[in-house]
Amino acid sequence: MIVSMLRVIVGFVVACLVAGLAIVLFVYTPLELVTEHGGDRASEAGLLALAAATHTAVFAAPFALIAAAFAEWQRIGSWLYYALVGVYGPWVYCEKVAVSSGNVYDADLRPL
């Protein structure tokens, strides 16, 4: 049981780090990171990725906890469940909040 909990925590941390890196790569293109001043930009991008990963972890933790608790309760162990919940869970929640607030333009989140 401890090994499975550790596996979930490590997976969550890795997912948050990858999400932070993906967010930072919208700011710095890979070409900017390998040019002549690439070392400075790469270290700056790394620090920004860690900051973005921290924010991602803070806002994703409640969703991840609910999804993991539901999976343990229903004895779901498939990676497909976690992938679908990780992608569509926050999307459905954000769409629900946008529609309930009356902001029609924020409700169309499919391009994200």
N, C-alpha and C positions, 0 to 999 in steps of 0.2 A: 504494500500500500504506500509506503514511503517512497519507493522508487517511482511509482506511477504519479504521485503528487509532484515529485521532483521533475519528472519528465514534462508534466503540464506547465510547471513554472518556467522551466528552461525554454520550452516551446513558446510561451507567451513573451518572454524576454527577447528571444530571437525574432519573433514576429514584430514586436515593437521597434527593434533596431532596424529591421528591413523597412518598415513603414517610415521611420524617420529618415533613412537614407533615400527612399523614394521621394519623399517630400522635398528634401534638399536638392535632389537631382532635377527638380523643376526650376530651381534657381540657378544652379551651376550645371552647365552642360559638360559631358565627359571631355569634350575638346578643350574647354577652359581649364580642366583639371590636369591636363597633360602638356600644356604649353610651357613657355619659359618660366613663368611665375607659378607653375603648377604646384610646387611644394607648399607655398604659403596658402594657396587657395584650397589645396587638398586638406591641410590641417584645419583651416577655417570651416570647410565643408564637413569635416569629421566632427568638430565641436557643435556645429549647427545640427548635424544628424543626431548627436546625443541629446541635445536639447529638445529636438522634435520628437525623439523616441520617448523622452520623459513625459511630454505632454500627451503623446499617444497612449502611453501606459495609464496615465491618470484617467483619461476619458474612456478608455476601452476596458478597464478593469471591471466595472459593474456588469457590462455585457458579457464578458468572459466568465465571470463568476456565476451568473445566472445560467449561461449555456452549459458550463461544466457541472453545475448542480443538477440541472435537468437531465443531462446525459448520464450521470451517475444514478439518478433516481430511476430512469427508464432502462438502464443497462445498455446504453448505446456507446459503442467503442470504435465506430467507423471514422476514418479520417474524412470521409465525404460529408458527414454530419457537421464536423467542426469547420470544414471549408465553407459549406453553405451558410452556416450560422455566422461565421466571420465576415462573409461578404454581404449577405442579405439582411442580417439582423439590424445593424446600424442604419442601413438604407431604409428599411421599413419604418424604423423609429423616427428618423429624420423626416421622412415623407409625412408621417402621421402628425408630427409637431407642426410642420409647415402648413398642412391643410387645415389643422385645427386653429391656427393663428390667423387664417384668412389670407395668407400670402400665397397667391396662386403661382407666382413665378418661382418661388423656392420649392414648390412641390414637385417639379419635374427634375429629379436628381438622377435620372438614368444615365446621363453622360459621365457622371462621376464613377 
